[in-house]
Structures are given as structure tokens and as C-alpha cells.
């Protein structure tokens, strides 16, 4: 038995409270020094177990756990999520149909999500905001970088690999493969509001892309922004 405080009193305390068995021997233990966790920003590139790249989304709490939103169509439940060549966590829920295309990554103790946008270093607000037709939104995708566009519909439907996704927002910009899961935010009064999660671009209409409303993600997955 390794004891950080290796002295006669601590040994007697263990024997009195735990066990006085002769099978236990005592030695001086090394003190464990906690390692600082590394940050992973929204907009950073993450990969699934097949090496396919997508984009880290908004930071969220899932119960009491530190998590973030990623794309649902690239990650299945229990799949590892990697940042560079390192596994940073696991997908604990994935819903790529209905009214969202989103998943949750739970981080391990060595990595933590942030609210610092990878594209330009701004701080993302935890407050949610819906944007109507004619309003402006911004996407930070790991492939495209920072994109800005105008909302053209707030009740669109897209066809995904796992079925139709309803009640999504259509916006006028051209994204690339690998931007899925990226944070869509809107600026109002100097605040960078949480607005949605990027799904993908139209294969029929050039210059059109789609995102899931973040309020729908909160409702379906039971997460909260922090």
C-alpha cells in the first residue's frame, strides 16, 4: 500500500479504519501532480475513427460534463473523437435526423472546450439568438475559415444520410466539406450570439448552405451553453 504521508500514525489509521491484515505492506508513495488540460476551440478540425474531418462546435454542458457539439452525420455514439493525432474524447450522443444534425463529444481530463473562436479569436456568447430572413450570420468552418451570409429561409428541409432534417435555416454562402458541425453565430449590439450548427451546403442550388437552430439542439439533446 502506497501512502503519500508515510508515517506510523497514518499506518495505524489505515489499520484501524480499513484493515489490519498482515497481507498489507506500506511504502512511501509518489505524489500525483495534476496535468494542465489543453484547450480545443470551436472551429478547430476534429476527426472521426475513419479520419474524416469536420469542425468542433459550441461548448456545452451535458448534465455536469464538459462537452461540445459536433456534427451528427460524421460521428456515431461511442466513437472516438480526435484532435490532430490525439483522442480527446468520445461521442456520447448523436442525432443526425429530425430537426437537428448534431452530436455531443465528452472530453477526457486532458482537454477542455473553450468559447474562443478558432477563426478570429473572438469570444462566443452563451446566449442564444434566432435570426430571421434577411439577417446576417457567420460560420467558422475548419475547411472554409470564416464565412458570412444572409438568411434566406428559416423553415427549410434538407435530405441527409440518415433521413430528412426539418426546421433548418438556409443561408447564402458557400461552405466546403469538413465545415459540418461548425458554430454559426450572429452579431448584435457587440455580442456574438450562439445561433446554430452547420449541416452542409446544397447540392442543387449553388451558394446555399444550412444550419440547425441551436434552440432545437438544446431541446433534443438536453444540453446547455456555458
Buried (B, 14 or more C-beta within 10 A) or exposed (E): EEBEEEEEEEBEEBEEEEEEEEEEEBEEEEEEEEEEBEEBBBBBBBBBEEEBBBBBBBBBEBEEEBBBBBBBBBBEEEBBBBBEEEBBBBBBBBBBBBBBBBBBBBBBEEBBBBBBBBBEEBEBBBEBBBBEEEBBBBBBBBBBBBBEBBBBEBEBEBEBEBEEBBBBBBBBBEBBEBBBBBBBBBBBEEEBBBBBBBBBBBEEEEEBBBBBBBBBBBEBBEBEBE
